[in-house]
Amino acid sequence: MQFAIHYLENNTPVLSQCLERIPEVDENLKIKGRKGKVVNVVQLEDNKYQVHVALEKIDKKQALLKDDKKKKR
């Protein structure tokens, strides 16, 4: 049986998936390349679940650094 899993961070939708297994509280996971942890799981309907996650923050300074080893021509 497949379950519709909706991942939320601060009530903002991050990802929706159809999975055969429901994530458990305190389970580590990776969404869009960001590590996170399941905080809460709420069942909405028979096969619909909301999974509240806490993802690690992205350091914007690190993301803006350029790799100047190769120059584009």
Buried (B, 14 or more C-beta within 10 A) or exposed (E): EEBBBBBBBEEEEBBEEEEEEBBEEEEEBEBEEBEBEBEEBEEEEEEEBBBBBEBEEEEEEEEEEEEEEEEEE
